[in-house]
Amino acid sequence: MINCIVIDDEPMALELLENYISKVPFLSFSAAYRDAVKALNDISTANIDLIFLDINMPDLSGLQFLETLTDPPMVVFTTAYSEYAVKSYDYEAVDYLLKPIEFERFLKAANKAYDKFLTTESRNSGIDTVFIKCGTDYHRINPEDICYIESAGNYVEFKTESKSLMSLLTMNEAMNLVGKRRFIQVHRSFSVAIRHIEVIESDTIKVCGRDIPIGQKYRENLKNLI
């Protein structure tokens, strides 16, 4: 399933796109926002795969919104203005939908996103070795051996049962490096390997013998995984 959000300052557009998403079997509607700023937190804490994003919005345009993201999900632009079409290629948009949007055209964009999603998934699931930079050295590691990733300031620590590797990365960059679908973020500072989860309790999750706290913002994602 592709987890989607919709960002548009027009209520009717939000309602229409949510309805369209519900009709496509491989799309899962997560949330709708009339304000791009309010979507920033969820983008950073939830596993969002695709944004249906309006361009002309007050305070923060769709293009400005994307520029605030260090690792944006897939994007399908939705707008009434055709003049932004060329600019959308700079953001590697999956597609560009002109309002009013017909379902047939929406479905074509969704299928393009699905093809890209499957290609990414295939590449990530095929990773059997990566090189993690620690200082000036590069350490080879199998992502399947990583128990969890812990954020520490500007660094992250990749923890296996036998060693730890510290690298200058963001949490999102670290998860992309080792295959994002292998891990789930359970706290602002922790992402755990799904295959290494031993016990899930009310406030903690045990991974490779360590009790890791579960943040309030991440409980719903963990519940969906279960």
C-alpha positions as CSV (number, residue, x, y, z in Angstrom):
1,M,0.0,0.0,0.0
2,I,1.1,3.6,-0.8
3,N,0.4,5.9,2.2
4,C,-0.9,9.2,0.9
5,I,-1.6,12.6,2.2
6,V,-3.4,15.5,0.4
7,I,-2.4,19.2,0.8
8,D,-4.7,21.8,-0.7
9,D,-6.3,24.9,0.7
10,E,-9.6,24.2,-1.1
11,P,-12.0,22.0,0.9
12,M,-13.7,20.7,-2.2
13,A,-10.4,19.6,-3.7
14,L,-9.5,17.8,-0.5
15,E,-12.8,16.0,-0.5
16,L,-12.5,15.0,-4.2
17,L,-9.0,13.7,-3.8
18,E,-9.8,11.7,-0.7
19,N,-12.7,10.1,-2.6
20,Y,-10.5,9.3,-5.5
21,I,-7.8,7.7,-3.2
22,S,-10.5,5.5,-1.6
23,K,-11.3,4.0,-5.0
24,V,-7.8,2.9,-5.8
25,P,-6.9,-0.4,-4.1
26,F,-3.2,0.3,-3.7
27,L,-3.6,3.8,-2.2
28,S,-4.1,4.3,1.5
29,F,-5.4,7.7,2.6
30,S,-3.5,9.0,5.7
31,A,-4.5,12.7,6.2
32,A,-5.7,15.9,4.5
33,Y,-4.3,19.4,5.2
34,R,-5.5,22.8,4.2
35,D,-2.2,24.3,5.5
36,A,1.1,23.0,4.2
37,V,2.9,24.1,7.5
38,K,0.7,21.7,9.5
39,A,1.7,18.8,7.4
40,L,5.4,19.2,8.1
41,N,5.4,17.4,11.4
42,D,3.5,14.3,10.0
43,I,5.8,14.1,7.0
44,S,8.8,13.8,9.4
45,T,7.2,11.3,11.8
46,A,5.0,9.1,9.6
47,N,5.9,6.8,6.7
48,I,4.3,8.9,3.9
49,D,5.0,7.6,0.4
50,L,3.1,10.1,-1.7
51,I,1.8,13.6,-1.5
52,F,-1.0,15.1,-3.7
53,L,0.1,18.7,-3.4
54,D,-1.5,21.9,-4.5
55,I,0.9,24.6,-5.7
56,N,-0.9,27.9,-5.0
57,M,-1.6,28.1,-1.3
58,P,-1.3,31.0,1.2
59,D,1.7,31.4,3.5
60,L,3.6,28.5,2.0
61,S,3.3,27.4,-1.7
62,G,3.6,23.7,-2.7
63,L,7.0,24.4,-4.2
64,Q,8.2,26.2,-1.1
65,F,6.9,23.4,1.0
66,L,8.9,20.8,-0.9
67,E,12.1,22.9,-0.6
68,T,11.8,22.6,3.2
69,L,12.0,18.7,3.1
70,T,15.4,17.1,3.0
71,D,14.0,13.8,1.7
72,P,10.5,14.4,0.2
73,P,8.2,11.5,-0.7
74,M,6.8,11.1,-4.2
75,V,4.8,14.1,-5.3
76,V,1.8,14.5,-7.6
77,F,1.1,18.2,-8.2
78,T,-2.6,19.3,-8.3
79,T,-3.2,22.8,-9.5
80,A,-5.4,25.0,-11.7
81,Y,-2.4,26.6,-13.3
82,S,-0.6,25.0,-16.3
83,E,2.3,27.4,-16.2
84,Y,3.9,25.5,-13.3
85,A,4.1,22.2,-15.3
86,V,7.7,22.8,-16.5
87,K,8.9,23.9,-13.0
88,S,7.5,20.6,-11.6
89,Y,10.2,18.6,-13.4
90,D,12.8,20.3,-11.2
91,Y,11.1,18.5,-8.2
92,E,11.0,15.1,-10.0
93,A,7.2,15.1,-9.6
94,V,5.5,11.8,-10.5
95,D,2.8,13.7,-12.4
96,Y,1.0,17.0,-12.8
97,L,-2.8,17.1,-12.6
98,L,-4.7,20.1,-13.8
99,K,-7.9,21.0,-12.0
100,P,-10.7,20.1,-12.5
101,I,-9.3,16.6,-12.1
102,E,-11.2,13.7,-13.7
103,F,-10.9,10.3,-12.0
104,E,-9.4,8.6,-15.2
105,R,-6.6,11.1,-15.2
106,F,-6.1,10.7,-11.4
107,L,-5.8,7.0,-11.9
108,K,-3.2,7.4,-14.5
109,A,-1.1,9.4,-12.1
110,A,-1.7,6.9,-9.3
111,N,-0.5,4.1,-11.5
112,K,2.7,6.0,-12.3
113,A,3.3,6.5,-8.6
114,Y,2.7,2.7,-8.0
115,D,5.2,1.8,-10.7
116,K,7.8,4.1,-9.1
117,F,7.0,2.7,-5.7
118,L,7.4,-0.9,-6.7
119,T,10.8,-0.1,-8.4
120,T,12.0,1.6,-5.2
121,E,10.7,-1.3,-3.0
122,S,12.4,-3.8,-5.2
123,R,15.7,-2.0,-5.0
124,N,15.5,-1.6,-1.3
125,S,14.5,-5.2,-0.6
126,G,17.4,-6.3,-2.7
127,I,20.1,-4.6,-0.6
128,D,22.3,-7.2,0.9
129,T,25.3,-5.0,1.8
130,V,25.9,-1.3,2.3
131,F,28.9,0.8,3.3
132,I,28.5,3.1,6.3
133,K,30.9,6.1,6.6
134,C,32.4,6.5,10.0
135,G,34.7,9.5,10.0
136,T,37.0,8.8,7.1
137,D,36.4,5.0,7.0
138,Y,33.7,3.0,5.3
139,H,32.4,-0.1,7.0
140,R,30.6,-2.8,5.1
141,I,27.5,-4.2,6.8
142,N,24.5,-6.3,6.0
143,P,21.3,-4.3,6.7
144,E,19.7,-7.4,8.0
145,D,22.1,-7.4,10.9
146,I,21.1,-4.0,12.1
147,C,18.9,-4.1,15.2
148,Y,18.0,-0.4,15.5
149,I,19.2,3.0,14.5
150,E,19.6,5.7,17.2
151,S,19.8,9.4,16.5
152,A,22.4,11.3,18.5
153,G,22.6,15.0,17.6
154,N,23.8,15.3,14.0
155,Y,24.8,11.6,14.0
156,V,23.0,8.3,14.0
157,E,24.3,5.0,15.5
158,F,23.7,1.8,13.6
159,K,23.5,-0.9,16.3
160,T,24.0,-4.7,15.7
161,E,24.3,-7.4,18.3
162,S,28.1,-7.2,18.1
163,K,29.0,-3.7,17.2
164,S,27.9,-0.1,16.6
165,L,28.7,2.3,13.8
166,M,28.4,6.1,14.2
167,S,27.7,8.1,11.0
168,L,27.0,11.8,10.1
169,L,23.4,11.2,8.8
170,T,19.9,12.2,9.5
171,M,17.5,9.4,10.6
172,N,15.7,9.6,7.3
173,E,19.0,9.3,5.3
174,A,20.0,6.4,7.5
175,M,16.8,4.5,6.9
176,N,17.0,5.1,3.1
177,L,20.5,3.8,3.1
178,V,19.7,0.5,4.6
179,G,16.2,0.0,3.1
180,K,13.4,2.1,4.6
181,R,10.8,-0.8,4.6
182,R,13.0,-2.9,6.9
183,F,12.6,-0.3,9.7
184,I,9.9,1.5,11.6
185,Q,10.4,4.7,13.6
186,V,9.1,4.3,17.1
187,H,10.5,7.4,18.7
188,R,12.0,10.7,17.7
189,S,15.4,9.1,18.3
190,F,14.9,5.5,17.4
191,S,14.0,3.4,14.3
192,V,13.9,-0.4,14.9
193,A,14.4,-3.3,12.5
194,I,11.1,-5.0,12.1
195,R,12.7,-8.5,11.9
196,H,14.5,-7.9,15.2
197,I,11.4,-6.9,17.3
198,E,11.1,-9.3,20.2
199,V,8.3,-7.8,22.4
200,I,6.0,-4.8,22.0
201,E,4.8,-3.4,25.4
202,S,2.7,-0.4,26.2
203,D,5.5,2.1,26.4
204,T,8.6,0.2,25.2
205,I,9.6,-2.2,22.4
206,K,12.4,-4.8,23.0
207,V,14.9,-5.2,20.1
208,C,18.0,-7.3,20.4
209,G,17.7,-7.3,24.2
210,R,17.3,-3.5,24.6
211,D,14.1,-1.7,25.8
212,I,13.5,1.2,23.5
213,P,10.8,3.8,24.3
214,I,7.8,4.3,22.1
215,G,7.0,7.9,21.4
216,Q,3.3,9.1,21.5
217,K,3.5,10.4,17.9
218,Y,4.6,7.0,16.6
219,R,2.1,4.7,18.3
220,E,-0.4,4.7,15.5
221,N,2.2,3.6,12.9
222,L,3.3,0.8,15.2
223,K,-0.3,-0.2,15.7
224,N,-0.8,-0.3,11.9
225,L,2.3,-2.5,11.6
226,I,0.9,-5.0,14.1
